[in-house]
Amino acid sequence: MRTLRLSTAQSRNFTNDSPFHVGSSWIIDYTNRPNCIAPHMEDVNVDAYTHIADTFDFSKLFGANKLELRVWRDGPETLFDGVLTSEMSQARTLAGGLYVFQGGKTPSMSLGYWSPNRDLRARRSRRHSGRVGFDVYYIDDSGTDGTVRIVHSGFEPLPPTIPVGSMLSLSLARWWRPRGDSDQRERCALQICDLLF
């Protein structure tokens, strides 16, 4: 079993009206997305799909020992080969959290699963942007030096608190360069995709 990031047959992101949702099961025919740039080697284009079921018990999936799924069970410093950094301007601190910067170390994957060792709490919502997601979740309430911000980019809403022991799917956004930022390096931002259980 491998983890995939799905795109349309035209290499575009699926929109919130796509048939796929958390917990649904599908048989898909896919091809590797052309011109993938590390770490986004899991990107595929969906050519055809057949619906199987609307519900799936993720706890059973992650209980299986033979799966080759990347699962982190510690703090955020262990995510994505430990190469994420929070070095950023104040503007980016307000916008997000942890990044991989072009020219630095690149992790070996762009998708994975995390069971956080502390509760995550929503502190801000950008739902007015038109997407369901974009709550910003925080861990470590002990002070600003220990606080990590992770943006939720999924389409399905998350609860105000994600308790320790939950299972989240995480991804690194594709390479981008923000407009109007004095630091013009391309970067991939850490984001929460979905809450699985």
C-alpha positions as a Markdown table, in Angstrom:
| # | Residue | x | y | z |
|---|---|---|---|---|
| 1 | Met | 0.0 | 0.0 | 0.0 |
| 2 | Arg | 1.3 | 3.5 | -0.8 |
| 3 | Thr | 0.1 | 7.0 | 0.0 |
| 4 | Leu | -0.9 | 9.1 | -3.0 |
| 5 | Arg | -1.8 | 12.7 | -3.6 |
| 6 | Leu | -4.6 | 12.8 | -6.2 |
| 7 | Ser | -4.9 | 15.2 | -9.0 |
| 8 | Thr | -7.3 | 15.3 | -12.0 |
| 9 | Ala | -6.3 | 13.8 | -15.3 |
| 10 | Gln | -5.2 | 17.3 | -16.3 |
| 11 | Ser | -2.8 | 17.6 | -13.3 |
| 12 | Arg | -5.1 | 20.0 | -11.5 |
| 13 | Asn | -6.1 | 19.9 | -7.8 |
| 14 | Phe | -9.5 | 18.4 | -7.1 |
| 15 | Thr | -12.0 | 21.0 | -5.8 |
| 16 | Asn | -14.4 | 20.6 | -2.9 |
| 17 | Asp | -17.1 | 19.3 | -5.1 |
| 18 | Ser | -15.1 | 16.2 | -6.1 |
| 19 | Pro | -16.6 | 12.8 | -5.2 |
| 20 | Phe | -13.8 | 11.9 | -2.8 |
| 21 | His | -14.2 | 12.5 | 0.9 |
| 22 | Val | -12.6 | 11.2 | 4.1 |
| 23 | Gly | -13.5 | 7.6 | 4.8 |
| 24 | Ser | -14.8 | 6.8 | 1.3 |
| 25 | Ser | -13.2 | 3.9 | -0.6 |
| 26 | Trp | -12.4 | 3.9 | -4.3 |
| 27 | Ile | -10.7 | 1.8 | -7.0 |
| 28 | Ile | -8.6 | 4.3 | -9.1 |
| 29 | Asp | -6.6 | 4.1 | -12.3 |
| 30 | Tyr | -3.9 | 6.6 | -12.2 |
| 31 | Thr | -0.6 | 7.7 | -13.8 |
| 32 | Asn | 2.3 | 9.4 | -12.1 |
| 33 | Arg | 1.9 | 13.2 | -12.4 |
| 34 | Pro | 4.5 | 14.4 | -14.9 |
| 35 | Asn | 7.4 | 16.7 | -13.8 |
| 36 | Cys | 7.1 | 15.9 | -10.1 |
| 37 | Ile | 9.6 | 17.8 | -8.0 |
| 38 | Ala | 10.9 | 16.4 | -4.7 |
| 39 | Pro | 9.5 | 16.0 | -2.2 |
| 40 | His | 6.2 | 15.6 | -4.0 |
| 41 | Met | 6.8 | 12.2 | -5.5 |
| 42 | Glu | 3.4 | 10.8 | -4.4 |
| 43 | Asp | 1.5 | 13.0 | -6.9 |
| 44 | Val | -0.6 | 11.1 | -9.4 |
| 45 | Asn | -3.3 | 12.0 | -12.0 |
| 46 | Val | -6.6 | 10.1 | -11.6 |
| 47 | Asp | -7.7 | 8.7 | -15.0 |
| 48 | Ala | -10.7 | 6.7 | -13.8 |
| 49 | Tyr | -12.4 | 5.8 | -10.5 |
| 50 | Thr | -15.0 | 3.5 | -9.2 |
| 51 | His | -16.8 | 4.0 | -5.8 |
| 52 | Ile | -16.7 | 1.1 | -3.4 |
| 53 | Ala | -18.0 | 2.3 | 0.0 |
| 54 | Asp | -18.8 | 5.5 | 1.9 |
| 55 | Thr | -17.2 | 4.5 | 5.2 |
| 56 | Phe | -13.8 | 3.1 | 6.2 |
| 57 | Asp | -12.4 | 2.3 | 9.7 |
| 58 | Phe | -9.0 | 4.0 | 9.6 |
| 59 | Ser | -8.1 | 2.7 | 13.1 |
| 60 | Lys | -8.0 | -0.9 | 11.7 |
| 61 | Leu | -5.7 | 0.3 | 8.8 |
| 62 | Phe | -3.2 | 1.9 | 11.2 |
| 63 | Gly | -3.4 | -1.1 | 13.5 |
| 64 | Ala | -2.0 | -3.3 | 10.7 |
| 65 | Asn | 1.8 | -3.9 | 11.1 |
| 66 | Lys | 2.5 | -4.7 | 7.5 |
| 67 | Leu | 1.6 | -1.4 | 6.0 |
| 68 | Glu | 4.3 | 0.9 | 4.7 |
| 69 | Leu | 2.7 | 4.1 | 5.8 |
| 70 | Arg | 4.8 | 6.9 | 7.3 |
| 71 | Val | 3.4 | 7.5 | 10.8 |
| 72 | Trp | 4.9 | 9.9 | 13.3 |
| 73 | Arg | 3.9 | 9.6 | 17.0 |
| 74 | Asp | 6.0 | 12.3 | 18.6 |
| 75 | Gly | 6.2 | 16.0 | 18.5 |
| 76 | Pro | 6.2 | 18.2 | 15.3 |
| 77 | Glu | 10.1 | 18.3 | 15.3 |
| 78 | Thr | 10.0 | 14.7 | 14.1 |
| 79 | Leu | 7.8 | 15.3 | 11.1 |
| 80 | Phe | 9.1 | 15.0 | 7.5 |
| 81 | Asp | 12.6 | 13.8 | 8.4 |
| 82 | Gly | 13.0 | 16.6 | 10.9 |
| 83 | Val | 13.9 | 19.2 | 8.3 |
| 84 | Leu | 10.9 | 21.5 | 8.8 |
| 85 | Thr | 11.8 | 25.0 | 10.0 |
| 86 | Ser | 9.9 | 27.9 | 11.4 |
| 87 | Glu | 12.3 | 30.6 | 10.3 |
| 88 | Met | 10.1 | 33.3 | 8.9 |
| 89 | Ser | 9.0 | 36.9 | 9.0 |
| 90 | Gln | 6.2 | 38.1 | 11.4 |
| 91 | Ala | 3.8 | 38.1 | 8.5 |
| 92 | Arg | 4.4 | 34.5 | 7.7 |
| 93 | Thr | 4.2 | 33.6 | 11.4 |
| 94 | Leu | 0.7 | 34.8 | 11.3 |
| 95 | Ala | -0.1 | 33.0 | 8.1 |
| 96 | Gly | 1.3 | 29.6 | 8.8 |
| 97 | Gly | 4.0 | 27.7 | 10.6 |
| 98 | Leu | 6.6 | 25.1 | 9.5 |
| 99 | Tyr | 8.2 | 25.1 | 6.1 |
| 100 | Val | 10.7 | 23.4 | 3.8 |
| 101 | Phe | 12.7 | 26.1 | 1.9 |
| 102 | Gln | 14.2 | 25.7 | -1.5 |
| 103 | Gly | 17.9 | 25.2 | -1.3 |
| 104 | Gly | 17.7 | 23.5 | 2.1 |
| 105 | Lys | 17.2 | 19.9 | 3.1 |
| 106 | Thr | 14.3 | 18.2 | 1.3 |
| 107 | Pro | 12.4 | 15.4 | 3.1 |
| 108 | Ser | 12.0 | 12.1 | 1.4 |
| 109 | Met | 8.2 | 12.4 | 1.2 |
| 110 | Ser | 5.4 | 15.0 | 1.1 |
| 111 | Leu | 2.7 | 13.0 | 2.7 |
| 112 | Gly | 2.4 | 11.2 | 6.0 |
| 113 | Tyr | 0.3 | 10.6 | 9.1 |
| 114 | Trp | 0.7 | 12.1 | 12.6 |
| 115 | Ser | -0.6 | 11.1 | 16.0 |
| 116 | Pro | 0.2 | 14.3 | 17.9 |
| 117 | Asn | 1.6 | 14.0 | 21.4 |
| 118 | Arg | -0.3 | 17.1 | 22.6 |
| 119 | Asp | -3.7 | 18.5 | 21.9 |
| 120 | Leu | -4.1 | 20.8 | 18.9 |
| 121 | Arg | -6.4 | 23.8 | 19.3 |
| 122 | Ala | -7.9 | 26.0 | 16.7 |
| 123 | Arg | -7.0 | 29.6 | 17.3 |
| 124 | Arg | -8.1 | 31.4 | 14.1 |
| 125 | Ser | -10.3 | 30.6 | 11.2 |
| 126 | Arg | -10.1 | 31.9 | 7.6 |
| 127 | Arg | -13.3 | 30.2 | 6.6 |
| 128 | His | -14.4 | 33.5 | 4.9 |
| 129 | Ser | -12.0 | 32.6 | 2.2 |
| 130 | Gly | -14.6 | 30.3 | 0.7 |
| 131 | Arg | -13.0 | 27.1 | 1.6 |
| 132 | Val | -14.1 | 24.9 | 4.4 |
| 133 | Gly | -10.6 | 24.6 | 5.8 |
| 134 | Phe | -7.9 | 27.1 | 6.8 |
| 135 | Asp | -8.3 | 27.0 | 10.6 |
| 136 | Val | -4.9 | 27.4 | 12.1 |
| 137 | Tyr | -4.2 | 24.8 | 14.8 |
| 138 | Tyr | -1.6 | 25.3 | 17.6 |
| 139 | Ile | 0.2 | 23.0 | 20.0 |
| 140 | Asp | 2.1 | 23.9 | 23.2 |
| 141 | Asp | 0.4 | 26.7 | 25.1 |
| 142 | Ser | 3.4 | 27.3 | 27.3 |
| 143 | Gly | 4.5 | 30.3 | 25.4 |
| 144 | Thr | 5.3 | 31.7 | 21.9 |
| 145 | Asp | 8.7 | 30.1 | 21.7 |
| 146 | Gly | 7.2 | 26.6 | 22.0 |
| 147 | Thr | 4.1 | 27.2 | 19.9 |
| 148 | Val | 3.8 | 25.5 | 16.5 |
| 149 | Arg | 1.2 | 26.6 | 14.0 |
| 150 | Ile | -0.3 | 24.2 | 11.4 |
| 151 | Val | -2.8 | 25.3 | 8.8 |
| 152 | His | -5.7 | 23.1 | 8.0 |
| 153 | Ser | -6.1 | 23.0 | 4.2 |
| 154 | Gly | -8.8 | 20.3 | 3.9 |
| 155 | Phe | -12.4 | 20.7 | 2.7 |
| 156 | Glu | -14.0 | 19.0 | 5.7 |
| 157 | Pro | -14.3 | 20.9 | 9.0 |
| 158 | Leu | -12.2 | 19.9 | 12.0 |
| 159 | Pro | -13.2 | 20.2 | 15.6 |
| 160 | Pro | -12.0 | 23.1 | 17.8 |
| 161 | Thr | -9.7 | 20.7 | 19.6 |
| 162 | Ile | -7.9 | 17.7 | 18.2 |
| 163 | Pro | -7.0 | 15.5 | 21.1 |
| 164 | Val | -3.7 | 13.7 | 21.7 |
| 165 | Gly | -3.8 | 10.3 | 20.1 |
| 166 | Ser | -5.9 | 11.3 | 17.1 |
| 167 | Met | -4.6 | 10.4 | 13.6 |
| 168 | Leu | -4.1 | 13.3 | 11.1 |
| 169 | Ser | -3.1 | 13.1 | 7.5 |
| 170 | Leu | -0.4 | 15.8 | 6.8 |
| 171 | Ser | 1.1 | 17.1 | 3.6 |
| 172 | Leu | 3.6 | 19.6 | 2.4 |
| 173 | Ala | 2.0 | 22.1 | 0.0 |
| 174 | Arg | 3.5 | 22.3 | -3.5 |
| 175 | Trp | 6.4 | 24.7 | -4.0 |
| 176 | Trp | 5.3 | 28.3 | -4.0 |
| 177 | Arg | 6.6 | 31.8 | -3.5 |
| 178 | Pro | 4.3 | 34.3 | -1.7 |
| 179 | Arg | 3.7 | 37.7 | -3.2 |
| 180 | Gly | 4.9 | 40.7 | -1.4 |
| 181 | Asp | 7.2 | 38.7 | 0.9 |
| 182 | Ser | 10.7 | 40.0 | 1.3 |
| 183 | Asp | 12.0 | 36.5 | 1.5 |
| 184 | Gln | 11.5 | 35.3 | -2.0 |
| 185 | Arg | 12.6 | 31.7 | -1.5 |
| 186 | Glu | 10.2 | 29.0 | -2.7 |
| 187 | Arg | 8.9 | 26.9 | 0.1 |
| 188 | Cys | 6.5 | 24.1 | 1.0 |
| 189 | Ala | 4.2 | 24.7 | 4.0 |
| 190 | Leu | 3.2 | 22.0 | 6.4 |
| 191 | Gln | -0.6 | 21.5 | 6.4 |
| 192 | Ile | -3.2 | 19.3 | 8.0 |
| 193 | Cys | -5.3 | 17.6 | 5.3 |
| 194 | Asp | -7.8 | 15.6 | 7.4 |
| 195 | Leu | -8.6 | 14.1 | 10.7 |
| 196 | Leu | -8.9 | 10.3 | 10.2 |
| 197 | Phe | -9.9 | 9.3 | 13.8 |
